[in-house]
Amino acid sequence: MYSYIEFDDKFLAERNAQFRAQVERRIDGSLTEDEFKPLRLMNGLYLQLHAYMLRVAIPYGTLSSAQMDKLAYIAEKWDKGYGHFTTRQNIQYNWPELRDVPDMLDALAEVNLHAIQTSGNTIRNVTADHFAGAAADEVADPRPVAELIRQWSTDHPEFQFLPRKFKVAVTGAAADRAVIKAHDIGLRIVERDGEQGFEVIVGGGLGRTPMIGKVLYEFVSADDLLPTLEAIVSVYNVLGRRDNKYKARIKITVHENGIEDIRARVDAQYALIRSQFTGVDQQVLSRIESDFAAPKFKTASLAAYESAYTNDPVFRAWADTNLAEHRAPGYAIVSISLKAHGATPGDATADQMRVMADLARRFGHDELRISHEQNVILPHVHRSDLPELHAALKEAKLATANIGLISDIIACPGMDYCALATARSIPIAQEIATRFDELKLEHDVGPLKIKISGCINACGHHHVGHIGILGLDRAGVENYQITLGGDGTENASIGERAGPGFSAEEIIPAIERLVLGYLDLRNDPSETFLQAYRRLGLAPFKAALYPETASKDQANAA
């Protein structure tokens, strides 16, 4: 993983000292809250419903054990003993005191972490495939280029006051585990005639106006990537709307002007600036790549793994759901679920963080990843170590065997924390997970992604959920709309609204009817919910959701 150089350390120390002075001025009254707001947002500090919230960047989702240990320390010393991992591969602390935030930032800096550009109308934390560097289907590890983009975008003088926030995601595989088509810029490493380059997608995004990104360029060489990104963001900075924040994202700019017009403008801007890129970026990239060398994989007997898999049904269930294929023989990618039934999705206690850090040291070549699905990944674990690792996870209540299943729910903090939320997300996620655990249907149902947002901003990615749930306020009452058929993969699609919303009391029974209806509709147990929906369309699923309406329609038809 990337190691800070002297420049990075100095930059971060100066930035933190600057913010410490700004906090002191806010506390002594020299700065009003309105004056302080843009300064705190530049450093990832929000003012939520009940307290300040500090959002810490985890660039492209990669952590070392020392960094995870530090996150645990911060949770205990300055928060309430836990942190919340987000869909942007960040961690949020929901209860810091303002006077403590500078100390939190200095503690983060000790392990090369920060909160810069985790807020504001700038280029946010660059995200990546959480299986990067380990996946069997990967063309190349996308993290070096993600780090290059992070360095290029941090404090970029032109791009600190964009029309709206700007998000970039990178993947190195054909299978999209980074939701690149729902980002302002999505990059996929591809090969053409023996050369590696990038497919460049622009104009994706969720929120009030969800859109799937469009291919701007099918192939951009590695040498041309950074000038191409500079040209895209420069065009957006000039062309993007500032008269209406709901129409300010680049997805609206692409929609209003058309992809051909945007491409022509980017081509023109690229021609103007290309000569400014003299190859230094490629020199920097070369140095960065050396930090991402593969670990020294070991060779060991698989007897212990095979015995546990054969004789221990609990271990086998966990292995079947929480392991993914690794590119190295004998290894597996381990997904640690932060979605124990009834727990808050994405939350981890300080003790759990320390356990995961220790397991990374002992079994995982000192690497952890945070997924956009709010889970933690150990990307490199030899299968011979899995029984011992699983036992440690069980003791820490981190061994829930539900990755990709109905209780592996993405959920934003909702109205429990967020000042923008219009409904609760966390209790709904907890109740769905608990209900299907009671029914003992989770593994029979199979792969099914439920995503919940507590407002139209869609931080819970509900638009690309197989089942999406959007919480809204209807005359002071929480109301939950359901969308169906969304997909955040390489086959990305926006879910279709099923019909009228449900109250908080009605939403769990409605999801139960929907899922039981799917079990009756599918061809066989191998047909997933999404496959069945794409085969059959909305009508039969809507009938399961609204049985009274379906009965009336049948009676009228008769």
DRENVOKE-610944 format. One record per residue: z, x, y of N, C-alpha, C, O in turn. Coordinates in steps of 0.1 Angstrom, whole numbers, plus 5000, padded with zeros to 4 digits. Last residue first. Example, Ala and Ser with C-alpha at 12.3 -4.5 7.8 and 13.67 -1.06 7.14 Angstrom:
2
507151284978507151374989507951295000508051345011/507851324943507851234955507851324967508551424967/
//
This chain:
558
485543744901485443644890485043504896484943414889/486043864925484743894919484443784908483343744905/488543784930487543734939486143754932485243664934/489843924910489943784910488843724918488143624915/489344194917488844144905488843994904487843934899/490744194942489344214942488644164929487644104929/493344154932492744054941491244074941490543974941/493644394918493744264911493144154919492444074914/493544584938492544584928492544454920491444404917/495844524953494444504959493344494949492444414950/497644594934497644454939496244424945495744324943/497344874929497044774919496944634924496144554918/496545124943496744994950496444884939495444814941/496145344926497145354937497445214943498645194947/494245254908495545294903496645304914497745264912/492145224926492645104918494045134913494945044912/491645484933492145394943492745264936493745214941/490645564909491845624913492545534924493745524925/488245424908489245404897490645464901491645404897/486845514933487245384930488345364919489245294922/486045794938487345744943487845614936488945594934/484545954908484645904922485945844925486845834917/484146054883484345914884484245864899483945744901/483846334885483046264876483046114879481946044879/485846414903484446434906483446364897482346334901/488046334888487846274901486346294905485646194910/487946504866487846354864487446284877486746194877/488346744879487046724872486846574870485746524871/490946714889489746734899488446704892487546644898/492346684866492346584875491146594885490446494887/490446824838491446824848491346704857490346634857/490046784804489446744817490546734828491446654827/491446824781490846944788490246904801489946994809/492246574770493246654777492646784784493346834793/489346364779490246434769491246524777491046544789/488546204801487746204788488646264776488646204765/490846014820490246144816489546134803490046054794/492245774825490845784829490145914823488945904821/494845804818494045704811492545724813491745684805/495646004836495746024821494945924813494445954803/495245864860494345974856494446004841493346024835/497345684859496045634859495045744855494145714847/499445874862499345794850497945734848497445734837/498845944889498746044878498645974865497946024856/499245704903497945774904497845874892496745874886/501845634898500745544893499445614893498645604883/503145854910503245834896502145744891501545774880/502345804937501845924930502045914915501145954908/503845564940502345564942501745684935500745674928/506545644937505845554927504345554928503645534918/506545804961506745864948506145774937505445824928/506045624983505145734980505345794966504345824960/507945434990506745394981505945514976505245494966/509745535007510245484995509145454985509345444973/508145615028508845715021509345665007509445744998/505145405026506445445031507045555023506645585012/501745495026502845445019504145485026504145595033/498445405041499545495037500745415030500745295029/495345275028496545265036497645365031497745395019/493245525012493445395017494645395026495045495031/492345785006492345684995492445545001491945444995/490246025020491345935022491245815013490245755012/489246305003488846175008490046085009490846074999/489446665010489746545003489446415010489246415023/486746895012487846815019488146685012487246615009/486147174991485847044996487046985003488247015000/484947474976485847404986485247264990484047254992/484547644954483847514955484547414965484747304962/486347844957484947874960484147744961483047744967/489147624966488547744959487147764964486747714975/490447404974490547524983489847644977490047754982/489747064975489647184967489647304977488747304986/490346704972490246834979490246954970490746944959/490646464959489446544956489346664964488246724964/492246244982491946284968490746374968489746354976/495146175003493646215001493446264987494446314981/497345935016496946015004495446045005494645955007/499945915041498545895036498245985024498746095023/502945785047502345895040500945855035500845765026/505245745074504145685066503345795060502945895067/508245675089507445775082506445705073506845605065/508445495119508645495105507745595098506545605101/507645475146509045515143509345525128510445565124/505045385143506045295150507445335146508245255144/504545605120503945475123505045385129505845325122/503845945117504845845123504045715126503045715133/502946095085502746055099503845955104504545905096/502046325061503146245067502846225082502646315089/499746345036499946365051500946275056500846155055/498846495007499746395013500046435027500446545030/496346524982496846564995497746455001497446335000/495446634952496146524958496746574971497646664971/494146864955493546764946494146634949493446534950/494046974989494746944977494046854968493346764973/492947015013492247085002493147074989492947144980/494546875031493046845030492446905018491446845013/497047005031496846875023495346845022494946775012/498147245040496847245034496547115026495747125016/500447245055500647235040499347225033499247205021/499647235081500147365076500347365061500447475054/498347025095497947055081498447195077497747265069/498646885118498247025119497947085106497347195105/499646625114498146645114497746785114496546815112/502546685094501846635106500346665104499946735095/503546775070504346675077503746635091504446565098/501646795040501846835054502646725061502546605059/501346905007501946815016502046875030502546985031/499446904977499746974989500246875000499546765001/499046954943499546864953499946944965500647044964/496947034918497447084930497746974940496846904946/496947074884496946964895497647024907498847054907/496547134851496347184864496147064874495246984873/498546884831497747004833497547044848498246994856/499846674819498946644830498046764833496846754836/501446804801500346714796499346684807498146674804/503146934817502247014810501146924803500046974801/504546704829503846804837502846884829501746904834/506046504817504546494816503846614822502546624821/508746434818508246534808506746534806506246544795/509946274836508946214827508446304816507846264807/511446464850512146364842511146294832511546264821/509446604862510246674853510946574844511146594832/508546404879507646444868508346534858507946544846/510746394897510346274889509446314877509646264866/510946644908512046594900511546484891511946474879/508546654923508746754912509846704903509746714891/508946444941507746444931508046534920507846504908/511246534954511246404946510146404936510346354925/510346764967511446774958511446644949511646664937/508346654984507946754974509046764963508746764951/509946495000508846434992508446524981508346484969/511646675013512146585004511146514995511446484983/509546825028510346895018510946785008510846804996/508446665048507646715037508546755025508246725014/508846395071509446495063508446535051507746455046/506846375101507446315089508046435081507746545083/505846505122506046365124506646295112506946175112/506346825137506246735126506546595129507346565138/506847005158505646935158505546825147504646735148/509247125152509247045164507946965165507846865172/510447155119509447185128509447075140509546955137/512647095100512647205109511747205121512047235132/512246855088513546915087513747035096514847065100/509646775091510546735102511946785100512846755108/508047065076508046925081509146895091509646995098/507447305063508847265065509047125070510147065068/504847215039505247275051506747235053507247155046/504147285005504747195015505147275027505747375026/502647284974502647344987503247244997502847124997/504147264942503647194954503647284966504647354968/504247254913503947374921503347334934502147354936/504347024899505547054907505347184915506247224923/501947014885502146914895503346944904503446904915/500747364882501047234877501547144888501647184900/500547624891499347544890499547404885498547324884/503347724873502347764882501047684880500547674869/505647664859504947554865503847594874503347514882/508347744846507047754841506147644846505847554839/510847914864510147784862508747804858507947874864/512448134868511548134856510947994854510547974842/514548174885513148204890512148194879510948244881/517248204881516648064884515248084890514948004899/518148444873518048424888517548284891517248264903/517848424846519248434851519248404866520248354871/515048414844515848304840517248304846517748204851/514448684852514048574860514848444857515248374866/515448824830516048844843515648734853516548684861/513748724810515148704809515848724822516748644826/511248824819511448684819512948654818513448554824/511649104816511449054829511748904829512448854839/511849114788512949154796512849094810513849054816/509149014781510348954777511648984785512448894788/507449214796507549074800508748994794509348924801/506849464788508049444796508349294799509349264805/504549454775505649494767506949474775508049464769/502649404795503149294786504349324778505149244774/503249544826502849564813503449454804504649424805/502349424857503449424847502849444833501949364829/501349394888501049494877502349494868503249574870/502049194907500649214903500449304891499349294884/504148954910504249094905502849124900502549084888/504348724936503548774926503948924923504249004932/505748414947505748564947505148614935505248564924/504448134965505048194953505048344955504348394964/502847984983504347994985505048044973506147994970/500148004983500747884976502247894975502947814968/499548244992499448135002499948004996500247905003/501948474979500748394978500748284989501748244994/502948804982503248664986501948584985500948624991/503649064959502648984968503248854970503948794962/504949384952505049244952503949184961503549254971/505349694935504549604943504849464941505149414930/506449894918506949874931506049794941506049814953/505549864892504949964900505249954915504449994923/507149664879505949624886505349734895504649694904/509649714867508549674858507149664865506149654859/511449814886511649844872510349824864510049904855/510549724911510849864909510849894894510350004890/510349444906509149524910509349674908508449744904/513049384901512049374890510749444893510149504885/514049424926514549514915513549504904513249614897/512849224940512649364944512949454933512249554930/513949004927512449024926512149164930511249234924/516649034934516249034920514749064919514349154911/516449004962516849134956516449144942516049244937/515648734963514748834969515148974963514249054959/517948614953516648604946515648714950514948764942/519748674974519948724960518748724952518448814944/518648524995518748674996518948734982518348834979/516448274981517748324986517648474987516848534981/513448124992514148214983515348264989515448295001/511147854994512447914998512848014987512747984976/508847734984508747854993509947914997509948025002/510147404983508947494980508947614990508947595002/513447354974512547354985511347454983511547574981/513847204941514047304951513147284963512147214962/513047024921514046984931514447084942515147054951/512247274899512247134901513447094910514547114907/511247574917512147504907512247364910512247324921/509347724930509247574930510047524918509547434911/508447984931509547944940509647794941509947734952/507548154903507548024909508748014918509848034914/505748444901507148394901507148264909506848264921/503148554881503448464893504848414891505148344881/501948854871503048764869503248684882503448744893/499248984853499748944867500748834865500448734859/499549224827499349094832499749084846500549164851/498149484805498849434817498649284819497649224815/496449564785497849554782498749504793499949474792/494049714806494449674792495949674791496649764795/493649584839494049694830494449644817495249554816/493149344852492049434849492349544840491449604834/494849054839494849184847493649264843493149254832/495148704839494548824834494448944844494148924855/498448574845497048574848496448704842497148804841/501248354839500548484837499048474839498448364836/502348104839502648194850502048334849502348424857/501647954816501347904829501448014840500748004850/502248104793500948024793500647974808499447964811/504748204798503648294797502248224799501348274805/506247974796506248044809504948134809504248144819/505947904770505547804780505347874793504447844801/507048134757505648104756505148004766504048024772/509748114764508948224769507448194768506648224778/510247884750510447884765509647994771509047974781/509747954723508847854730509047844745508147814752/509648234707510448184718509548084726508748124734/507848344688509148294684509948224694510948154691/505548444700505448364688506748284685506748174680/506348574723505448474724505348384712505248254713/508048774711508648674720507648554722508148434722/506048914697507148854690507848744698508048634694/504449004717503848914707504948844699504748724696/506249174731505549064738505148964727505348844729/506749364712507849284717507349164724507949054723/504249474707504949404696506049314702506249204697/502549624722502649484726503549404716503549284716/503349964732503149864721503349724727504149704735/501650104760502750074752502449974742501449904743/500550294788500150244775501450224766502250314765/500450234823500950294811500350234799499650124799/498750324853499050224843499450294830498950404827/499550434883499250494870499650394859500850394855/497950204907499050284901498650344888497650314882/495050274928495750194917496850274911496850404911/495350324963494950374950495750294939496850254941/495750274989495650164980495150204966494450124959/495550485006496950425004496950314993497950274989/492850535007493650624999495150574997495750614987/492050345025491750325011492550415002492950384991/492750465050493450345045493250335030494250305023/490750665052492150705051493050585045493850605037/488550495054488650595043490050635041490550645029/489050365078489050285065489150375053489850345044/488750575096490050505094490150435081491150445074/486050615092486950725089488350665087489150705078/485050375101484850405087485750525083486150535071/485750385128486350275120486250305105487150275097/484150585137485650605136486250505127487150535120/481550525141481950565128483450595126483850625115/481250415166480650555163481050605149480850725147/480550155183481250185170480550305164479450305159/478950125204480350155207481050195194482150265195/476550015194476650165197478050215200478250335200/477049745193477049825181477149975183477850045176/476949575215478149655213478149755201478949835199/474449445216475049505228476149605225476349705232/474149345191473149445196473749515208473449635210/476149155190476249265181475249385187475649495187/475148965208476349045212476449165203476849275208/472948875193472748935206473949015210473749125216/474248775170473248885169473048955182472949075183/475748575182476448685176475448805174475848915177/473648405190474548455200475248585194475448685201/472548335165471648405175472548465186472248585190/474648205153474148325147473348405157473448525158/474947985169476048075169475548215163475848315168/472447855163472747905177473848005177473748105184/472947805136471747885140471947945154471748055157/475147635136475247765130474147855134474347975136/476047445165475147465153475247615149475347705157/477647355185476447445189475547465177474347495179/479647205174478947155186477647235189476747175195/480447365152479947225150479147175162478047115160/481347595164480247605154479647465153478447455153/483447485179482347565186481147565177480047545181/485047385159484447285168483247355175482247295178/485847625147485147525139484447425148483347375144/487247755166485947795164485147695155483947695156/489247525185489047615174487547645172486747565177/489447325205489347465209489047565198488647675200/490047065205488647095203488347245206487247285208/492547045212492246985200490747015196490346985185/492747145238493147225227492847175213492847245203/490347135261490947045252491347125240490547165232/489147335276489547215283490347115274490947015279/488247545263489647565268490047435275491147435281/486047615236486447525246487947555250488747575241/484047915232485047825228485647745239485847795250/482548115245481947985242482947875238482747755241/484148345247483348295258482948145257483048075266/485248375222486148385233485448325246486148275255/482948365205483948255205484848255218485048145223/481948615211481148495213482048375214481948285223/484048775201483648775215482848655219483048595230/484048715174485248675182484848685197485448595205/481548825167481848685165482948635174482848535180/481749095175480749015181481048865179480948785189/483749185158483949195172482949095179483349035189/482449145133483649065137483949065152484248965157/480449345136480149205134481249105138481149005145/481949575138481149535150480749385149480649315159/483049565111483949555123483149515136483549435143/480649585094481649465094482449455107482449345113/478849785091478649685102479649575103479649495112/479649935070479549995083479449895094479949925106/479449745049480749785053480749855067481649835075/476949495057477349625052478749655057479149605067/476749165050476949255060477549385054478449375047/475048885038475449025035475549105047474649115055/474848635047475048645033475448785029476148805019/476448505076475648615070475948625055477048625051/477548255078476948315090475948425085474848435089/478247965060477848105059477048155071475948105074/480947775073479447795070479147935069479748025076/483947605062483147705069481747715064481447675053/484747265064484447375055483547475062482647435068/487247115084485847145082485747265072486647355072/489246865099489046955088487546985086486746895086/490746815126489346795123489046895112488547005115/493546865126493046735130491646705126491246595123/493647095097494247035109493546895113493146825104/491447345089491947225085492447145097491747145107/488347545087489747515093490147375089489347285085/485547755094486347675086487747645092488147715101/483947925109484047785113484747695103484647575104/482048145087482748105100482947955101482247885095/481748405065481748265066482548235079483548295082/479948665051480748625063480548475065479448425067/480048885024479548755029480548715040481748715039/479749235026480549115028479748995031478848995039/479249505002479249445016480049325016480849295008/478149764982479149664985479149625000478949715009/475149814965475949844977476949734979476649614978/473449744945474349854942475249894954476049984953/472149524955471349644952472249764951471949874956/475149404966473649384967472949514965473149604973/478249244961477349354959475949314960475549214955/480949134983479849114974479049244972479249334979/483949004995483249124991482149094980482449034970/484148765019484148785005483348915002482148925006/485948625046485148735041485248745026486348735021/486048385071486348415057485348525053484148515055/487348285102486448375095486948405081488048435079/488948055101488048075112486948175108485748155111/489047905068489547995079488448005090487347975088/488347785045489147705054489747795065490747755071/487147965029486247865035486947765045486347685051/489148115017488348175028487548075035487148095047/491348094999490847975007490048025019490247975030/491948284981492448304995491948195005492248205017/490748284957492148254957492748264971493948264973/487648214945488348224958489848184957490148064956/485848414925486848314925487748324937488348424939/484648664932483848534933484748414933484548314940/486748874951486348824939485448694941485548634952/488148964973487249064967486649004954486149084946/488748805005488848814990487848914985486848934991/490448735035489548825028489748815013490948805008/490648555066491048575052490048655045488848635048/491948495098490948565090491548575076492648615074/492248275126492748325113491648375105490548325104/493448215158492348265150492748325138493548415138/494347985184494648075174493448105165492648015163/492047945212493047895203493348005192492648105192/490648105231490847955233491847895224492547795228/492748395234491548325229491748175232492848135236/494248625244494248495250492948415247492248375255/493748865232495148815232495248675238496348615236/491348995230491548885221492948835221493448785211/490849225245490049115248490548985241490248875245/492749415235492849375249491949245252492349175261/494549375206493149395211493149335225493449225227/496949375192496949405207495549435212495449505222/495249405163496549415169496549465183496049575186/492649435153493049305160494349315167494549245177/492549675139491549645150492049535159491849535171/494649645120494749745131493749715142494149735154/493549425105494849415112494949515123495449485134/491249545096491149425105492449405112492449375124/492349735079491449775090491349665100491449695112/493649555061494449645069493649695081494149705092/491349445049492249355056493149445065493449395076/490249665037489549615048490449515056490249505068/492349705017492049815027491249755039491549795051/492249455002493349485011493049605021493549595033/490349384983490149354997491149405007490949395019/489149574957490349534964490149504979489649594986/486149434943486849544949488149494956488149374959/485549234925484549334928485249454934484949574930/487649094899487549144913486349244914486249334906/488648974877487248934881486948994895486048944902/491149064872490149114863488749084868487749144864/493249174898492449064892491349124883490649214887/494449374913494849354899493949264892493849274879/493549384939493949514933494249504918494549604912/494949064946494149174950494549304944495749334943/496148824942495848904930495049034933494649104924/496048704966497348754962497248824949498248894945/493548754990493748714976495048784971495248904972/494948755023494048805013494448744999495448684998/495148745060495548705046494548755036493348785039/496348875089495248865080495648845066496548915061/498048695114498248775102496948765093496648645089/495648605141496948605134496948695122496048775119/494448675171494148685157495448705149496148805151/495748415194495248555191494848555176494948455169/497648245208496148225207495548355205494848405214/500748245189499848265200498448245197497948235186/502048435161501948315169500948345180500548455182/502048675150502348565140502348435148502648325142/501848895166500648815164500848715152499848675146/504549075151503449065161502348985157501848985146/506649125136506348985138505248965148505148855154/506849375109506949325123506649175124506349115114/507549665089507249525091507449485105508249555113/508449925081507049895084506649755084505549715080/511149935078510349935066508949895069508249835060/512149945104512550045094511750055082511650155075/511249705114510449825117510849945108510050025106/513249525107511949515101511149645103510449695093/515249615125515449625110514149625103513949695093/514149545149514349685146514549705131514149805126/514149265145512849335146513049485144512149545138/516849215145516049185133514749255134514349305123/517549295171518049375160517349345147517049435139/516149095185515749235187516349325175515649415171/517648855176516248885172515849025174515149075166/520248805185520148895173518648925170518449015162/520148635206520648765209520448865197520448985199/519248395193518348475202518848615204518048705204/519948365159520448355173519548445181519148545177/517948205134518448325141519048285154518548195161/517048015113518247995121518748115128519948135130/514748055098514847935106516047915114516147825122/512348285092513848265093514048155103513748165114/509548305071510148255083511648245081512148215071/506948525061508248465059508848425072508748485082/503448475052504448515061505848475055505848405045/501148365041501748485035502748555044502848675044/500648115051499948225057500548365052500248465058/502347945039500947945034500148045041498948065038/505548125036504648025041503248035035502948125027/508948135026507548195025506548085028506647975022/511948145041510948055037509548125037509048165048/515148275031513948285039512948185033513048145022/518748285033517448255026516348275036516548275048/521148305048521048355034519848325026519748345014/520848225074521748145065521548185050521848105041/520748525093520248385091521248315082522448355082/521548785095521248715107520748565105520448495115/522348875069523048925081522848835093523748805101/520648745050522048745049522748775062523748705066/518048805059518448665056519948655056520448555061/518149085060518049015073518448865071519148805079/518249145033519349185042519349105055520349065059/515749045024517048985019518149015028519048935032/514049215037513949075040515249005036515748905042/514849455024515149435038515049295043515849245051/513849404999515249425000515649405015516649345018/511049405005511749275001513249285002513849185005/510849675012510549575022511249435018511849365026/511349794988512249824999512049715010513049675017/509249704972510649654969511549684980512449604983/506549604994507249694985508649644982509049544988/504049344997505349405000505749504990505249504978/501249175010501749285002503049335007503249355018/499748975024500748935014501349045006501949014995/498349075045497649045033498549025021498149055010/501449145060499949165061499349155047499849225037/503648935068503449015056501949035054501348955048/505348885098504048905092504248985079504949085078/507848635104507548775101506248795094505948715084/509048425127508048435117507548585116507148645125/512048275136511248405136510348415124510748405113/513048015155512548055142511748175144510848185153/515947865171514747955171514347985157515147975148/516847525163517147665166515847745168514747685166/515947265158517447295158517747435163518847455167/513147255161513947145163515447175166516047125175/512247585175512047465166513047355170513647355180/510647815191511747735193511547605186510647525190/509548135177509347995180510647925184511747975180/508348445178509548375179509248235185508748215196/506348645176506548555165507848475166508348425155/505748775200506548845190507048755179508048775173/504448595216503648725212504448805202503848895195/506448415220505348385210504548505206504048515195/507948545240508548525226507448495216507448545204/506148525261506648655257507148645242506948735234/505748245265504648335261505048465256504348525248/508648175271507848125260506648215256506548255245/509748265295510048345283509048305271508748385263/509048075313508648215315508748295303507948385300/510447855302508947855304508347985306507248015301/513047945303512447925290510947915292510247975283/513248205329513448065324512748055310512048145306/514948505332513748445328514048295324515048275317/517548555340516448615348515148545345514248535354/519548475323518948375332517848425341517348355349/520448645303521148645316520548555326521048545338/518548575283519948545281520748545294521648455296/516148685294516248535291517748495290518148395295/516848955295516548875307516548725305516948655314/517049005268518249025277518048945290518948895295/514348965260515448875255516648885264517348785267/513149175273512749045277513848945272514148845279/514249395260514549375274514249235279514949175287/513149355235514649345237514949325251515949255254/510449395240510949255237512449245238512949145243/510449665244510049585254510549435252510949375262/511349755219512149785230511749695242512649645249/509149675203510449615201511349635213512149545216/507149845214506949695214508349625213508649535220/508050095207507950055221507849905223508349845232/508050075179509350105186509250065201510150005206/505350035174506249935171507649955178508249855182/504250285183503750155189504850045187505149965196/505550465166505750465181505350335187506150285196/504550385141505950385144506250385159507150315163/501750425145502250295142503750285145504150185152/501650705150501150615160501750475158502250415167/502450815125503350835137502950735148503750685155/501750555101501650685106502450695119502950595123/502750355073502650375087502550525091503150605084/500850295045502050365050501850395065500750445069/499750035024499550105036500850165041501950105041/500050084988500050005000500050095012500350215012/
//
